[in-house]
């Protein structure tokens, strides 16, 4: 084989030469004509746009009464052991086969080097996309830090920094995980602490200062909206 991934070739089939087997995988994709194929006693037909994977040791025989042209890959690449007998992504595999058939006309091209792996990728059953790891946000811990700093002019960037995220990523996670925008979440923390301090007997002026309200009247208005009656 030309590379560890295997060897690609264009083959023309006609009369049968008798059954045989290989010690490697053989992958066929029909380009023109019809190829009658028998693998381990099971008959099938490969027309243009169809494919077949023959596993190592499987006895098989070919015949094409009117001639057939196929792209053939001979490979020992272990990834083929997990592939179905026919291409899982047929349209992509066929389009790739036609491209590789043209590319093989240029011996100095890269088809022989990259083609086998591209064909494997088009043939196998696609798995689910890997999920991006997300560092969990400890919202209780962030809430505790925020309440200790509400007297400051906090920004979304400062909140994001506490959980090692960019401001935009933090804003997206906040909306997804709490149902609030980042600024809404910050306002909810400010108001919750204000209610707690007022219920504990702290004056409006001191509560406004501790919670970051611009004035006592701003705090009073926020509390009225929370408790209209």
ChimeraX commands (.cxc) that place a marker at each C-alpha (Angstrom):
marker #1 position 0.00,0.00,0.00 radius 0.5
marker #1 position 1.25,3.49,-0.83 radius 0.5
marker #1 position 0.58,5.05,2.59 radius 0.5
marker #1 position -0.34,3.76,6.09 radius 0.5
marker #1 position -3.90,4.89,5.33 radius 0.5
marker #1 position -4.07,2.76,2.19 radius 0.5
marker #1 position -3.85,2.97,-1.57 radius 0.5
marker #1 position -6.42,4.50,-3.92 radius 0.5
marker #1 position -6.86,3.36,-7.51 radius 0.5
marker #1 position -9.28,3.46,-10.42 radius 0.5
marker #1 position -10.24,0.00,-11.63 radius 0.5
marker #1 position -12.18,-1.30,-14.59 radius 0.5
marker #1 position -14.08,-4.55,-14.03 radius 0.5
marker #1 position -15.29,-7.06,-16.59 radius 0.5
marker #1 position -15.40,-10.85,-16.49 radius 0.5
marker #1 position -15.03,-12.69,-13.20 radius 0.5
marker #1 position -11.56,-13.85,-12.17 radius 0.5
marker #1 position -12.81,-16.13,-9.39 radius 0.5
marker #1 position -13.42,-15.58,-5.70 radius 0.5
marker #1 position -10.61,-14.36,-3.48 radius 0.5
marker #1 position -9.96,-12.64,-0.16 radius 0.5
marker #1 position -7.62,-9.98,1.19 radius 0.5
marker #1 position -5.86,-9.43,4.49 radius 0.5
marker #1 position -7.02,-5.81,4.45 radius 0.5
marker #1 position -10.19,-3.80,3.96 radius 0.5
marker #1 position -11.31,-3.08,0.42 radius 0.5
marker #1 position -13.63,-0.15,-0.25 radius 0.5
marker #1 position -15.42,0.23,-3.57 radius 0.5
marker #1 position -17.41,3.16,-4.91 radius 0.5
marker #1 position -19.14,2.85,-8.28 radius 0.5
marker #1 position -18.41,5.55,-10.84 radius 0.5
marker #1 position -19.79,4.06,-14.08 radius 0.5
marker #1 position -21.61,0.88,-15.06 radius 0.5
marker #1 position -22.90,-1.90,-12.82 radius 0.5
marker #1 position -20.70,-4.26,-10.83 radius 0.5
marker #1 position -22.21,-7.57,-9.71 radius 0.5
marker #1 position -20.62,-8.52,-6.42 radius 0.5
marker #1 position -20.78,-11.59,-4.20 radius 0.5
marker #1 position -19.35,-11.34,-0.67 radius 0.5
marker #1 position -19.38,-14.41,1.56 radius 0.5
marker #1 position -22.15,-15.87,-0.58 radius 0.5
marker #1 position -24.30,-12.71,-0.42 radius 0.5
marker #1 position -25.01,-11.04,-3.74 radius 0.5
marker #1 position -25.30,-7.32,-4.28 radius 0.5
marker #1 position -24.98,-4.78,-7.04 radius 0.5
marker #1 position -22.86,-1.64,-7.11 radius 0.5
marker #1 position -24.18,0.93,-9.56 radius 0.5
marker #1 position -22.80,4.41,-10.09 radius 0.5
marker #1 position -23.09,6.29,-6.80 radius 0.5
marker #1 position -23.20,3.16,-4.62 radius 0.5
marker #1 position -20.50,1.67,-2.43 radius 0.5
marker #1 position -19.42,-1.41,-0.55 radius 0.5
marker #1 position -16.95,-2.22,2.24 radius 0.5
marker #1 position -15.35,-5.68,2.21 radius 0.5
marker #1 position -13.73,-6.73,5.48 radius 0.5
marker #1 position -10.42,-8.61,5.73 radius 0.5
marker #1 position -10.82,-12.34,5.06 radius 0.5
marker #1 position -14.21,-12.08,3.36 radius 0.5
marker #1 position -14.24,-14.07,0.12 radius 0.5
marker #1 position -15.69,-12.14,-2.79 radius 0.5
marker #1 position -16.04,-12.19,-6.55 radius 0.5
marker #1 position -16.79,-9.50,-9.12 radius 0.5
marker #1 position -18.37,-9.43,-12.54 radius 0.5
marker #1 position -19.44,-6.58,-14.80 radius 0.5
marker #1 position -20.94,-7.86,-18.05 radius 0.5
marker #1 position -21.03,-4.43,-19.65 radius 0.5
marker #1 position -18.00,-3.09,-17.82 radius 0.5
marker #1 position -17.76,-1.09,-14.61 radius 0.5
marker #1 position -15.42,1.59,-13.31 radius 0.5
marker #1 position -14.90,1.99,-9.56 radius 0.5
marker #1 position -12.77,3.93,-7.14 radius 0.5
marker #1 position -11.06,1.34,-4.93 radius 0.5
marker #1 position -9.30,1.80,-1.62 radius 0.5
marker #1 position -7.15,-0.99,-0.21 radius 0.5
marker #1 position -6.40,-0.18,3.42 radius 0.5
marker #1 position -5.42,-1.66,6.76 radius 0.5
marker #1 position -6.64,1.45,8.62 radius 0.5
marker #1 position -8.34,0.13,11.78 radius 0.5
marker #1 position -11.03,2.82,11.67 radius 0.5
marker #1 position -12.81,0.92,8.90 radius 0.5
marker #1 position -13.65,-1.86,11.38 radius 0.5
marker #1 position -16.32,0.42,12.87 radius 0.5
marker #1 position -17.89,1.42,9.54 radius 0.5
marker #1 position -21.11,0.09,7.98 radius 0.5
marker #1 position -21.09,-1.99,4.78 radius 0.5
marker #1 position -22.42,0.98,2.79 radius 0.5
marker #1 position -21.43,4.64,3.25 radius 0.5
marker #1 position -23.37,6.35,6.01 radius 0.5
marker #1 position -23.07,9.69,4.22 radius 0.5
marker #1 position -23.65,8.47,0.67 radius 0.5
marker #1 position -23.91,11.84,-1.08 radius 0.5
marker #1 position -20.63,13.08,0.42 radius 0.5
marker #1 position -18.86,9.78,-0.31 radius 0.5
marker #1 position -19.96,9.76,-3.96 radius 0.5
marker #1 position -19.00,13.40,-4.51 radius 0.5
marker #1 position -15.63,12.70,-2.93 radius 0.5
marker #1 position -15.14,9.59,-5.09 radius 0.5
marker #1 position -15.65,11.57,-8.29 radius 0.5
marker #1 position -13.25,14.23,-7.10 radius 0.5
marker #1 position -10.60,11.66,-6.16 radius 0.5
marker #1 position -11.04,9.89,-9.51 radius 0.5
marker #1 position -10.10,13.12,-11.25 radius 0.5
marker #1 position -7.32,13.93,-8.79 radius 0.5
marker #1 position -5.68,10.52,-9.28 radius 0.5
marker #1 position -4.94,11.53,-12.86 radius 0.5
marker #1 position -2.26,13.82,-11.40 radius 0.5
marker #1 position 0.36,11.60,-9.74 radius 0.5
marker #1 position 2.00,14.53,-7.96 radius 0.5
marker #1 position -1.25,15.61,-6.29 radius 0.5
marker #1 position -2.32,15.04,-2.69 radius 0.5
marker #1 position -5.24,12.69,-3.40 radius 0.5
marker #1 position -3.26,9.58,-2.53 radius 0.5
marker #1 position -2.11,11.12,0.75 radius 0.5
marker #1 position -5.35,12.65,2.04 radius 0.5
marker #1 position -7.98,10.76,0.04 radius 0.5
marker #1 position -8.13,7.59,2.19 radius 0.5
marker #1 position -8.78,9.53,5.40 radius 0.5
marker #1 position -11.35,11.80,3.74 radius 0.5
marker #1 position -13.14,8.74,2.40 radius 0.5
marker #1 position -13.17,7.16,5.86 radius 0.5
marker #1 position -14.63,10.35,7.30 radius 0.5
marker #1 position -17.42,10.40,4.68 radius 0.5
marker #1 position -18.15,6.68,5.12 radius 0.5
marker #1 position -18.48,6.27,8.86 radius 0.5
marker #1 position -21.56,7.07,10.91 radius 0.5
marker #1 position -21.17,10.61,12.28 radius 0.5
marker #1 position -21.16,10.82,16.06 radius 0.5
marker #1 position -22.63,13.63,18.14 radius 0.5
marker #1 position -20.63,16.82,18.20 radius 0.5
marker #1 position -18.49,17.06,21.33 radius 0.5
marker #1 position -19.95,19.33,23.95 radius 0.5
marker #1 position -17.86,22.30,24.90 radius 0.5
marker #1 position -16.73,22.14,28.51 radius 0.5
marker #1 position -18.16,24.93,30.63 radius 0.5
marker #1 position -16.72,25.80,34.02 radius 0.5
marker #1 position -19.70,25.76,36.44 radius 0.5
marker #1 position -20.71,29.10,37.89 radius 0.5
marker #1 position -21.24,28.99,41.64 radius 0.5
marker #1 position -24.07,31.51,41.77 radius 0.5
marker #1 position -24.32,31.42,45.58 radius 0.5
marker #1 position -20.64,32.25,45.89 radius 0.5
marker #1 position -20.92,35.01,43.29 radius 0.5
marker #1 position -23.95,36.39,45.11 radius 0.5
marker #1 position -21.99,36.51,48.35 radius 0.5
marker #1 position -19.12,38.38,46.71 radius 0.5
marker #1 position -21.52,40.78,44.99 radius 0.5
marker #1 position -23.32,41.68,48.22 radius 0.5
marker #1 position -20.00,42.58,49.81 radius 0.5
marker #1 position -19.26,45.01,46.96 radius 0.5
marker #1 position -22.68,46.52,46.23 radius 0.5
marker #1 position -21.53,49.88,47.61 radius 0.5
marker #1 position -19.19,50.03,44.61 radius 0.5
marker #1 position -20.20,50.84,41.02 radius 0.5
marker #1 position -20.09,47.22,39.87 radius 0.5
marker #1 position -19.95,46.34,36.19 radius 0.5
marker #1 position -20.69,43.18,34.22 radius 0.5
marker #1 position -16.96,42.91,33.52 radius 0.5
marker #1 position -16.22,42.75,37.26 radius 0.5
marker #1 position -18.82,40.02,37.78 radius 0.5
marker #1 position -17.43,38.07,34.81 radius 0.5
marker #1 position -13.92,38.35,36.20 radius 0.5
marker #1 position -15.00,36.59,39.40 radius 0.5
marker #1 position -16.00,33.48,37.44 radius 0.5
marker #1 position -13.16,33.66,34.89 radius 0.5
marker #1 position -15.35,34.49,31.90 radius 0.5
marker #1 position -15.43,37.25,29.33 radius 0.5
marker #1 position -18.22,39.82,29.86 radius 0.5
marker #1 position -20.12,38.59,26.78 radius 0.5
marker #1 position -19.82,34.93,27.81 radius 0.5
marker #1 position -20.91,35.74,31.35 radius 0.5
marker #1 position -23.92,37.68,30.07 radius 0.5
marker #1 position -24.95,34.72,27.89 radius 0.5
marker #1 position -24.52,32.22,30.75 radius 0.5
marker #1 position -26.38,34.48,33.18 radius 0.5
marker #1 position -29.42,34.74,30.93 radius 0.5
marker #1 position -29.37,31.00,30.19 radius 0.5
marker #1 position -28.88,29.84,33.78 radius 0.5
marker #1 position -30.85,32.43,35.78 radius 0.5
marker #1 position -33.33,33.77,33.24 radius 0.5
marker #1 position -32.08,37.32,33.88 radius 0.5
marker #1 position -29.73,39.61,32.03 radius 0.5
marker #1 position -26.48,40.34,33.88 radius 0.5
marker #1 position -27.68,43.81,34.93 radius 0.5
marker #1 position -31.08,42.45,36.01 radius 0.5
marker #1 position -29.29,39.86,38.14 radius 0.5
marker #1 position -27.13,42.59,39.70 radius 0.5
marker #1 position -30.20,44.72,40.43 radius 0.5
marker #1 position -31.91,41.72,42.02 radius 0.5
marker #1 position -28.93,41.24,44.34 radius 0.5
marker #1 position -28.98,44.94,45.28 radius 0.5
marker #1 position -32.71,44.91,46.00 radius 0.5
marker #1 position -32.60,41.64,47.98 radius 0.5
marker #1 position -29.92,43.02,50.29 radius 0.5
marker #1 position -31.77,46.32,50.64 radius 0.5
marker #1 position -34.95,44.50,51.73 radius 0.5
marker #1 position -32.95,42.47,54.24 radius 0.5
marker #1 position -31.26,45.52,55.74 radius 0.5
marker #1 position -34.46,47.58,55.91 radius 0.5
marker #1 position -36.31,44.70,57.55 radius 0.5
marker #1 position -33.46,44.57,60.07 radius 0.5
marker #1 position -34.04,48.22,61.00 radius 0.5
marker #1 position -31.31,50.00,59.02 radius 0.5
marker #1 position -32.20,53.51,57.88 radius 0.5
marker #1 position -33.10,54.26,54.27 radius 0.5
marker #1 position -30.07,56.50,53.84 radius 0.5
marker #1 position -27.57,53.95,55.18 radius 0.5
marker #1 position -29.21,51.10,53.26 radius 0.5
marker #1 position -29.02,53.10,50.04 radius 0.5
marker #1 position -25.32,53.71,50.66 radius 0.5
marker #1 position -24.58,50.08,51.52 radius 0.5
marker #1 position -26.47,48.73,48.49 radius 0.5
marker #1 position -25.17,51.14,45.86 radius 0.5
marker #1 position -28.32,53.21,45.22 radius 0.5
marker #1 position -27.65,56.72,43.95 radius 0.5
marker #1 position -29.88,58.25,46.62 radius 0.5
marker #1 position -32.33,57.31,49.37 radius 0.5
marker #1 position -35.18,58.31,47.07 radius 0.5
marker #1 position -33.94,55.84,44.43 radius 0.5
marker #1 position -34.05,53.07,47.04 radius 0.5
marker #1 position -37.50,54.12,48.18 radius 0.5
marker #1 position -38.78,54.00,44.59 radius 0.5
marker #1 position -37.30,50.52,44.09 radius 0.5
marker #1 position -38.91,49.25,47.29 radius 0.5
marker #1 position -42.29,50.74,46.26 radius 0.5
marker #1 position -42.13,48.88,42.95 radius 0.5
marker #1 position -41.42,45.70,44.89 radius 0.5
marker #1 position -44.10,46.37,47.53 radius 0.5
marker #1 position -46.74,48.56,45.87 radius 0.5
marker #1 position -49.08,48.43,48.84 radius 0.5
marker link #1:1,2 radius 0.2
marker link #1:2,3 radius 0.2
marker link #1:3,4 radius 0.2
marker link #1:4,5 radius 0.2
marker link #1:5,6 radius 0.2
marker link #1:6,7 radius 0.2
marker link #1:7,8 radius 0.2
marker link #1:8,9 radius 0.2
marker link #1:9,10 radius 0.2
marker link #1:10,11 radius 0.2
marker link #1:11,12 radius 0.2
marker link #1:12,13 radius 0.2
marker link #1:13,14 radius 0.2
marker link #1:14,15 radius 0.2
marker link #1:15,16 radius 0.2
marker link #1:16,17 radius 0.2
marker link #1:17,18 radius 0.2
marker link #1:18,19 radius 0.2
marker link #1:19,20 radius 0.2
marker link #1:20,21 radius 0.2
marker link #1:21,22 radius 0.2
marker link #1:22,23 radius 0.2
marker link #1:23,24 radius 0.2
marker link #1:24,25 radius 0.2
marker link #1:25,26 radius 0.2
marker link #1:26,27 radius 0.2
marker link #1:27,28 radius 0.2
marker link #1:28,29 radius 0.2
marker link #1:29,30 radius 0.2
marker link #1:30,31 radius 0.2
marker link #1:31,32 radius 0.2
marker link #1:32,33 radius 0.2
marker link #1:33,34 radius 0.2
marker link #1:34,35 radius 0.2
marker link #1:35,36 radius 0.2
marker link #1:36,37 radius 0.2
marker link #1:37,38 radius 0.2
marker link #1:38,39 radius 0.2
marker link #1:39,40 radius 0.2
marker link #1:40,41 radius 0.2
marker link #1:41,42 radius 0.2
marker link #1:42,43 radius 0.2
marker link #1:43,44 radius 0.2
marker link #1:44,45 radius 0.2
marker link #1:45,46 radius 0.2
marker link #1:46,47 radius 0.2
marker link #1:47,48 radius 0.2
marker link #1:48,49 radius 0.2
marker link #1:49,50 radius 0.2
marker link #1:50,51 radius 0.2
marker link #1:51,52 radius 0.2
marker link #1:52,53 radius 0.2
marker link #1:53,54 radius 0.2
marker link #1:54,55 radius 0.2
marker link #1:55,56 radius 0.2
marker link #1:56,57 radius 0.2
marker link #1:57,58 radius 0.2
marker link #1:58,59 radius 0.2
marker link #1:59,60 radius 0.2
marker link #1:60,61 radius 0.2
marker link #1:61,62 radius 0.2
marker link #1:62,63 radius 0.2
marker link #1:63,64 radius 0.2
marker link #1:64,65 radius 0.2
marker link #1:65,66 radius 0.2
marker link #1:66,67 radius 0.2
marker link #1:67,68 radius 0.2
marker link #1:68,69 radius 0.2
marker link #1:69,70 radius 0.2
marker link #1:70,71 radius 0.2
marker link #1:71,72 radius 0.2
marker link #1:72,73 radius 0.2
marker link #1:73,74 radius 0.2
marker link #1:74,75 radius 0.2
marker link #1:75,76 radius 0.2
marker link #1:76,77 radius 0.2
marker link #1:77,78 radius 0.2
marker link #1:78,79 radius 0.2
marker link #1:79,80 radius 0.2
marker link #1:80,81 radius 0.2
marker link #1:81,82 radius 0.2
marker link #1:82,83 radius 0.2
marker link #1:83,84 radius 0.2
marker link #1:84,85 radius 0.2
marker link #1:85,86 radius 0.2
marker link #1:86,87 radius 0.2
marker link #1:87,88 radius 0.2
marker link #1:88,89 radius 0.2
marker link #1:89,90 radius 0.2
marker link #1:90,91 radius 0.2
marker link #1:91,92 radius 0.2
marker link #1:92,93 radius 0.2
marker link #1:93,94 radius 0.2
marker link #1:94,95 radius 0.2
marker link #1:95,96 radius 0.2
marker link #1:96,97 radius 0.2
marker link #1:97,98 radius 0.2
marker link #1:98,99 radius 0.2
marker link #1:99,100 radius 0.2
marker link #1:100,101 radius 0.2
marker link #1:101,102 radius 0.2
marker link #1:102,103 radius 0.2
marker link #1:103,104 radius 0.2
marker link #1:104,105 radius 0.2
marker link #1:105,106 radius 0.2
marker link #1:106,107 radius 0.2
marker link #1:107,108 radius 0.2
marker link #1:108,109 radius 0.2
marker link #1:109,110 radius 0.2
marker link #1:110,111 radius 0.2
marker link #1:111,112 radius 0.2
marker link #1:112,113 radius 0.2
marker link #1:113,114 radius 0.2
marker link #1:114,115 radius 0.2
marker link #1:115,116 radius 0.2
marker link #1:116,117 radius 0.2
marker link #1:117,118 radius 0.2
marker link #1:118,119 radius 0.2
marker link #1:119,120 radius 0.2
marker link #1:120,121 radius 0.2
marker link #1:121,122 radius 0.2
marker link #1:122,123 radius 0.2
marker link #1:123,124 radius 0.2
marker link #1:124,125 radius 0.2
marker link #1:125,126 radius 0.2
marker link #1:126,127 radius 0.2
marker link #1:127,128 radius 0.2
marker link #1:128,129 radius 0.2
marker link #1:129,130 radius 0.2
marker link #1:130,131 radius 0.2
marker link #1:131,132 radius 0.2
marker link #1:132,133 radius 0.2
marker link #1:133,134 radius 0.2
marker link #1:134,135 radius 0.2
marker link #1:135,136 radius 0.2
marker link #1:136,137 radius 0.2
marker link #1:137,138 radius 0.2
marker link #1:138,139 radius 0.2
marker link #1:139,140 radius 0.2
marker link #1:140,141 radius 0.2
marker link #1:141,142 radius 0.2
marker link #1:142,143 radius 0.2
marker link #1:143,144 radius 0.2
marker link #1:144,145 radius 0.2
marker link #1:145,146 radius 0.2
marker link #1:146,147 radius 0.2
marker link #1:147,148 radius 0.2
marker link #1:148,149 radius 0.2
marker link #1:149,150 radius 0.2
marker link #1:150,151 radius 0.2
marker link #1:151,152 radius 0.2
marker link #1:152,153 radius 0.2
marker link #1:153,154 radius 0.2
marker link #1:154,155 radius 0.2
marker link #1:155,156 radius 0.2
marker link #1:156,157 radius 0.2
marker link #1:157,158 radius 0.2
marker link #1:158,159 radius 0.2
marker link #1:159,160 radius 0.2
marker link #1:160,161 radius 0.2
marker link #1:161,162 radius 0.2
marker link #1:162,163 radius 0.2
marker link #1:163,164 radius 0.2
marker link #1:164,165 radius 0.2
marker link #1:165,166 radius 0.2
marker link #1:166,167 radius 0.2
marker link #1:167,168 radius 0.2
marker link #1:168,169 radius 0.2
marker link #1:169,170 radius 0.2
marker link #1:170,171 radius 0.2
marker link #1:171,172 radius 0.2
marker link #1:172,173 radius 0.2
marker link #1:173,174 radius 0.2
marker link #1:174,175 radius 0.2
marker link #1:175,176 radius 0.2
marker link #1:176,177 radius 0.2
marker link #1:177,178 radius 0.2
marker link #1:178,179 radius 0.2
marker link #1:179,180 radius 0.2
marker link #1:180,181 radius 0.2
marker link #1:181,182 radius 0.2
marker link #1:182,183 radius 0.2
marker link #1:183,184 radius 0.2
marker link #1:184,185 radius 0.2
marker link #1:185,186 radius 0.2
marker link #1:186,187 radius 0.2
marker link #1:187,188 radius 0.2
marker link #1:188,189 radius 0.2
marker link #1:189,190 radius 0.2
marker link #1:190,191 radius 0.2
marker link #1:191,192 radius 0.2
marker link #1:192,193 radius 0.2
marker link #1:193,194 radius 0.2
marker link #1:194,195 radius 0.2
marker link #1:195,196 radius 0.2
marker link #1:196,197 radius 0.2
marker link #1:197,198 radius 0.2
marker link #1:198,199 radius 0.2
marker link #1:199,200 radius 0.2
marker link #1:200,201 radius 0.2
marker link #1:201,202 radius 0.2
marker link #1:202,203 radius 0.2
marker link #1:203,204 radius 0.2
marker link #1:204,205 radius 0.2
marker link #1:205,206 radius 0.2
marker link #1:206,207 radius 0.2
marker link #1:207,208 radius 0.2
marker link #1:208,209 radius 0.2
marker link #1:209,210 radius 0.2
marker link #1:210,211 radius 0.2
marker link #1:211,212 radius 0.2
marker link #1:212,213 radius 0.2
marker link #1:213,214 radius 0.2
marker link #1:214,215 radius 0.2
marker link #1:215,216 radius 0.2
marker link #1:216,217 radius 0.2
marker link #1:217,218 radius 0.2
marker link #1:218,219 radius 0.2
marker link #1:219,220 radius 0.2
marker link #1:220,221 radius 0.2
marker link #1:221,222 radius 0.2
marker link #1:222,223 radius 0.2
marker link #1:223,224 radius 0.2
marker link #1:224,225 radius 0.2
marker link #1:225,226 radius 0.2
marker link #1:226,227 radius 0.2
marker link #1:227,228 radius 0.2
marker link #1:228,229 radius 0.2
view
